[in-house]
Amino acid sequence: MPLPAVLRNLPLPIFGAPLFIVSNPKLVIAQCTAGIVGSMPALNARPAEQLDEWLAEITETLAAHDRAHPERPAAPFAINQIVHKSNDRLEHDLAVCARYKVPIVITSLGARTDVNDAVHGWGGIVMHDVINNAFARKAVEKGADGLVAVAAGAGGHAGVKSPFALVAEIREWFDGPLALSGAIATGGAVLAAQAMGADFAYVGSAFIATDEARVVDAYKQMIVASTSDDIVYSSLFTGVLGNYLKGSIRNAGLDPDALPDSDPTKMSFAGDATKAWKDIWGCGQGIGAIKAVVPAAELVARLASEYEAARAKFGSRQPTLAA
């Protein structure tokens, strides 16, 4: 199946993952103008009325960029919508997205036909987060255009499946747009995702350690100083299993090696209960590759350089037959 028009001809096959609390228009714009799909959660705009302002800023700035640089237009942007019942802003936020004809909507924590139909109604496409093959099938059956396979090692809410297994199982029956998420922080990993069968790499944690990310400097510096050994997988903070920085858990007075489980029915993403996300910092296992806090454009340039180097390296290799 050919990719939807909005996803064709990207300079680099990368989605900047929507980062709860972290992503903002400044980061999205920097990602898109650097040549990758930029994204943010709708719920990052607080109060809800701010979403209209943010989408105006993104669309107007990207349009101005395209007028000034017709030779290298910006990549499209995406808005993440949490479709779980705890999100009482969904109807409002979808209406705002419709007003701006958001080109890509990334849905998470539930697949809904009505949401997909709404996005299709204004000409957008839907990419849905999944952590296993069963959820992938349900999402496509309900009208999702593409999938984000969230494998082991991804930041924030993550699955436990090996990316090799998850992509292979999905590709047995699905030939639509597929992005792979999980510890991708180098250009070589982007190429590896494609080699496994994904169309795009989904890069999140690396963008937390950028100048544009809307987080305190201590969060960024902890990412730079940490490795995969400093990540803990827990359901305590939202009711859904996810990966977090051990250092932030210790700073909150908790033992990262002895965390209790949480009740998934108590999830909350839109009210005061989300304060935990300000103190407990989500992060994926790929952070060992992050050595400094840099502008987002510089990070994308590094990924592009590494990606081309990896392509050249493996493209020059000749197959060796066993004797």
Secondary structure as a PSIPRED ss2 file (coil, helix, strand):
# PSIPRED VFORMAT (PSIPRED V4.0)

   1 M C   1.000  0.000  0.000
   2 P C   1.000  0.000  0.000
   3 L C   1.000  0.000  0.000
   4 P C   1.000  0.000  0.000
   5 A H   0.000  1.000  0.000
   6 V H   0.000  1.000  0.000
   7 L H   0.000  1.000  0.000
   8 R C   1.000  0.000  0.000
   9 N C   1.000  0.000  0.000
  10 L C   1.000  0.000  0.000
  11 P C   1.000  0.000  0.000
  12 L C   1.000  0.000  0.000
  13 P C   1.000  0.000  0.000
  14 I E   0.000  0.000  1.000
  15 F E   0.000  0.000  1.000
  16 G E   0.000  0.000  1.000
  17 A C   1.000  0.000  0.000
  18 P C   1.000  0.000  0.000
  19 L C   1.000  0.000  0.000
  20 F C   1.000  0.000  0.000
  21 I C   1.000  0.000  0.000
  22 V C   1.000  0.000  0.000
  23 S C   1.000  0.000  0.000
  24 N C   1.000  0.000  0.000
  25 P H   0.000  1.000  0.000
  26 K H   0.000  1.000  0.000
  27 L H   0.000  1.000  0.000
  28 V H   0.000  1.000  0.000
  29 I H   0.000  1.000  0.000
  30 A H   0.000  1.000  0.000
  31 Q H   0.000  1.000  0.000
  32 C H   0.000  1.000  0.000
  33 T H   0.000  1.000  0.000
  34 A H   0.000  1.000  0.000
  35 G C   1.000  0.000  0.000
  36 I C   1.000  0.000  0.000
  37 V E   0.000  0.000  1.000
  38 G E   0.000  0.000  1.000
  39 S E   0.000  0.000  1.000
  40 M E   0.000  0.000  1.000
  41 P E   0.000  0.000  1.000
  42 A H   0.000  1.000  0.000
  43 L H   0.000  1.000  0.000
  44 N H   0.000  1.000  0.000
  45 A C   1.000  0.000  0.000
  46 R C   1.000  0.000  0.000
  47 P C   1.000  0.000  0.000
  48 A C   1.000  0.000  0.000
  49 E C   1.000  0.000  0.000
  50 Q H   0.000  1.000  0.000
  51 L H   0.000  1.000  0.000
  52 D H   0.000  1.000  0.000
  53 E H   0.000  1.000  0.000
  54 W H   0.000  1.000  0.000
  55 L H   0.000  1.000  0.000
  56 A H   0.000  1.000  0.000
  57 E H   0.000  1.000  0.000
  58 I H   0.000  1.000  0.000
  59 T H   0.000  1.000  0.000
  60 E H   0.000  1.000  0.000
  61 T H   0.000  1.000  0.000
  62 L H   0.000  1.000  0.000
  63 A H   0.000  1.000  0.000
  64 A H   0.000  1.000  0.000
  65 H H   0.000  1.000  0.000
  66 D H   0.000  1.000  0.000
  67 R H   0.000  1.000  0.000
  68 A H   0.000  1.000  0.000
  69 H C   1.000  0.000  0.000
  70 P C   1.000  0.000  0.000
  71 E C   1.000  0.000  0.000
  72 R C   1.000  0.000  0.000
  73 P C   1.000  0.000  0.000
  74 A C   1.000  0.000  0.000
  75 A C   1.000  0.000  0.000
  76 P C   1.000  0.000  0.000
  77 F E   0.000  0.000  1.000
  78 A E   0.000  0.000  1.000
  79 I E   0.000  0.000  1.000
  80 N E   0.000  0.000  1.000
  81 Q E   0.000  0.000  1.000
  82 I E   0.000  0.000  1.000
  83 V C   1.000  0.000  0.000
  84 H C   1.000  0.000  0.000
  85 K C   1.000  0.000  0.000
  86 S C   1.000  0.000  0.000
  87 N C   1.000  0.000  0.000
  88 D C   1.000  0.000  0.000
  89 R C   1.000  0.000  0.000
  90 L H   0.000  1.000  0.000
  91 E H   0.000  1.000  0.000
  92 H H   0.000  1.000  0.000
  93 D H   0.000  1.000  0.000
  94 L H   0.000  1.000  0.000
  95 A H   0.000  1.000  0.000
  96 V H   0.000  1.000  0.000
  97 C H   0.000  1.000  0.000
  98 A H   0.000  1.000  0.000
  99 R H   0.000  1.000  0.000
 100 Y H   0.000  1.000  0.000
 101 K C   1.000  0.000  0.000
 102 V C   1.000  0.000  0.000
 103 P C   1.000  0.000  0.000
 104 I E   0.000  0.000  1.000
 105 V E   0.000  0.000  1.000
 106 I E   0.000  0.000  1.000
 107 T E   0.000  0.000  1.000
 108 S E   0.000  0.000  1.000
 109 L C   1.000  0.000  0.000
 110 G C   1.000  0.000  0.000
 111 A C   1.000  0.000  0.000
 112 R C   1.000  0.000  0.000
 113 T H   0.000  1.000  0.000
 114 D H   0.000  1.000  0.000
 115 V H   0.000  1.000  0.000
 116 N H   0.000  1.000  0.000
 117 D H   0.000  1.000  0.000
 118 A H   0.000  1.000  0.000
 119 V H   0.000  1.000  0.000
 120 H H   0.000  1.000  0.000
 121 G H   0.000  1.000  0.000
 122 W C   1.000  0.000  0.000
 123 G C   1.000  0.000  0.000
 124 G C   1.000  0.000  0.000
 125 I E   0.000  0.000  1.000
 126 V E   0.000  0.000  1.000
 127 M E   0.000  0.000  1.000
 128 H E   0.000  0.000  1.000
 129 D E   0.000  0.000  1.000
 130 V E   0.000  0.000  1.000
 131 I C   1.000  0.000  0.000
 132 N C   1.000  0.000  0.000
 133 N H   0.000  1.000  0.000
 134 A H   0.000  1.000  0.000
 135 F H   0.000  1.000  0.000
 136 A H   0.000  1.000  0.000
 137 R H   0.000  1.000  0.000
 138 K H   0.000  1.000  0.000
 139 A H   0.000  1.000  0.000
 140 V H   0.000  1.000  0.000
 141 E H   0.000  1.000  0.000
 142 K C   1.000  0.000  0.000
 143 G C   1.000  0.000  0.000
 144 A C   1.000  0.000  0.000
 145 D C   1.000  0.000  0.000
 146 G E   0.000  0.000  1.000
 147 L E   0.000  0.000  1.000
 148 V E   0.000  0.000  1.000
 149 A E   0.000  0.000  1.000
 150 V E   0.000  0.000  1.000
 151 A C   1.000  0.000  0.000
 152 A C   1.000  0.000  0.000
 153 G C   1.000  0.000  0.000
 154 A C   1.000  0.000  0.000
 155 G C   1.000  0.000  0.000
 156 G E   0.000  0.000  1.000
 157 H E   0.000  0.000  1.000
 158 A C   1.000  0.000  0.000
 159 G C   1.000  0.000  0.000
 160 V C   1.000  0.000  0.000
 161 K C   1.000  0.000  0.000
 162 S C   1.000  0.000  0.000
 163 P H   0.000  1.000  0.000
 164 F H   0.000  1.000  0.000
 165 A H   0.000  1.000  0.000
 166 L H   0.000  1.000  0.000
 167 V H   0.000  1.000  0.000
 168 A H   0.000  1.000  0.000
 169 E H   0.000  1.000  0.000
 170 I H   0.000  1.000  0.000
 171 R H   0.000  1.000  0.000
 172 E C   1.000  0.000  0.000
 173 W C   1.000  0.000  0.000
 174 F C   1.000  0.000  0.000
 175 D C   1.000  0.000  0.000
 176 G C   1.000  0.000  0.000
 177 P C   1.000  0.000  0.000
 178 L E   0.000  0.000  1.000
 179 A E   0.000  0.000  1.000
 180 L E   0.000  0.000  1.000
 181 S E   0.000  0.000  1.000
 182 G C   1.000  0.000  0.000
 183 A C   1.000  0.000  0.000
 184 I C   1.000  0.000  0.000
 185 A C   1.000  0.000  0.000
 186 T C   1.000  0.000  0.000
 187 G H   0.000  1.000  0.000
 188 G H   0.000  1.000  0.000
 189 A H   0.000  1.000  0.000
 190 V H   0.000  1.000  0.000
 191 L H   0.000  1.000  0.000
 192 A H   0.000  1.000  0.000
 193 A H   0.000  1.000  0.000
 194 Q H   0.000  1.000  0.000
 195 A H   0.000  1.000  0.000
 196 M H   0.000  1.000  0.000
 197 G C   1.000  0.000  0.000
 198 A C   1.000  0.000  0.000
 199 D C   1.000  0.000  0.000
 200 F E   0.000  0.000  1.000
 201 A E   0.000  0.000  1.000
 202 Y E   0.000  0.000  1.000
 203 V E   0.000  0.000  1.000
 204 G C   1.000  0.000  0.000
 205 S H   0.000  1.000  0.000
 206 A H   0.000  1.000  0.000
 207 F H   0.000  1.000  0.000
 208 I C   1.000  0.000  0.000
 209 A C   1.000  0.000  0.000
 210 T E   0.000  0.000  1.000
 211 D C   1.000  0.000  0.000
 212 E C   1.000  0.000  0.000
 213 A C   1.000  0.000  0.000
 214 R C   1.000  0.000  0.000
 215 V C   1.000  0.000  0.000
 216 V C   1.000  0.000  0.000
 217 D H   0.000  1.000  0.000
 218 A H   0.000  1.000  0.000
 219 Y H   0.000  1.000  0.000
 220 K H   0.000  1.000  0.000
 221 Q H   0.000  1.000  0.000
 222 M H   0.000  1.000  0.000
 223 I H   0.000  1.000  0.000
 224 V H   0.000  1.000  0.000
 225 A H   0.000  1.000  0.000
 226 S C   1.000  0.000  0.000
 227 T C   1.000  0.000  0.000
 228 S H   0.000  1.000  0.000
 229 D H   0.000  1.000  0.000
 230 D H   0.000  1.000  0.000
 231 I E   0.000  0.000  1.000
 232 V E   0.000  0.000  1.000
 233 Y E   0.000  0.000  1.000
 234 S E   0.000  0.000  1.000
 235 S C   1.000  0.000  0.000
 236 L C   1.000  0.000  0.000
 237 F C   1.000  0.000  0.000
 238 T C   1.000  0.000  0.000
 239 G C   1.000  0.000  0.000
 240 V C   1.000  0.000  0.000
 241 L C   1.000  0.000  0.000
 242 G E   0.000  0.000  1.000
 243 N E   0.000  0.000  1.000
 244 Y E   0.000  0.000  1.000
 245 L E   0.000  0.000  1.000
 246 K H   0.000  1.000  0.000
 247 G H   0.000  1.000  0.000
 248 S H   0.000  1.000  0.000
 249 I H   0.000  1.000  0.000
 250 R H   0.000  1.000  0.000
 251 N H   0.000  1.000  0.000
 252 A C   1.000  0.000  0.000
 253 G C   1.000  0.000  0.000
 254 L C   1.000  0.000  0.000
 255 D C   1.000  0.000  0.000
 256 P C   1.000  0.000  0.000
 257 D C   1.000  0.000  0.000
 258 A C   1.000  0.000  0.000
 259 L C   1.000  0.000  0.000
 260 P C   1.000  0.000  0.000
 261 D C   1.000  0.000  0.000
 262 S C   1.000  0.000  0.000
 263 D C   1.000  0.000  0.000
 264 P H   0.000  1.000  0.000
 265 T H   0.000  1.000  0.000
 266 K H   0.000  1.000  0.000
 267 M C   1.000  0.000  0.000
 268 S C   1.000  0.000  0.000
 269 F C   1.000  0.000  0.000
 270 A C   1.000  0.000  0.000
 271 G C   1.000  0.000  0.000
 272 D H   0.000  1.000  0.000
 273 A H   0.000  1.000  0.000
 274 T H   0.000  1.000  0.000
 275 K H   0.000  1.000  0.000
 276 A H   0.000  1.000  0.000
 277 W H   0.000  1.000  0.000
 278 K H   0.000  1.000  0.000
 279 D H   0.000  1.000  0.000
 280 I C   1.000  0.000  0.000
 281 W C   1.000  0.000  0.000
 282 G E   0.000  0.000  1.000
 283 C C   1.000  0.000  0.000
 284 G C   1.000  0.000  0.000
 285 Q H   0.000  1.000  0.000
 286 G H   0.000  1.000  0.000
 287 I H   0.000  1.000  0.000
 288 G H   0.000  1.000  0.000
 289 A H   0.000  1.000  0.000
 290 I C   1.000  0.000  0.000
 291 K C   1.000  0.000  0.000
 292 A C   1.000  0.000  0.000
 293 V C   1.000  0.000  0.000
 294 V E   0.000  0.000  1.000
 295 P C   1.000  0.000  0.000
 296 A H   0.000  1.000  0.000
 297 A H   0.000  1.000  0.000
 298 E H   0.000  1.000  0.000
 299 L H   0.000  1.000  0.000
 300 V H   0.000  1.000  0.000
 301 A H   0.000  1.000  0.000
 302 R H   0.000  1.000  0.000
 303 L H   0.000  1.000  0.000
 304 A H   0.000  1.000  0.000
 305 S H   0.000  1.000  0.000
 306 E H   0.000  1.000  0.000
 307 Y H   0.000  1.000  0.000
 308 E H   0.000  1.000  0.000
 309 A H   0.000  1.000  0.000
 310 A H   0.000  1.000  0.000
 311 R H   0.000  1.000  0.000
 312 A H   0.000  1.000  0.000
 313 K H   0.000  1.000  0.000
 314 F H   0.000  1.000  0.000
 315 G H   0.000  1.000  0.000
 316 S C   1.000  0.000  0.000
 317 R C   1.000  0.000  0.000
 318 Q C   1.000  0.000  0.000
 319 P C   1.000  0.000  0.000
 320 T C   1.000  0.000  0.000
 321 L C   1.000  0.000  0.000
 322 A C   1.000  0.000  0.000
 323 A C   1.000  0.000  0.000
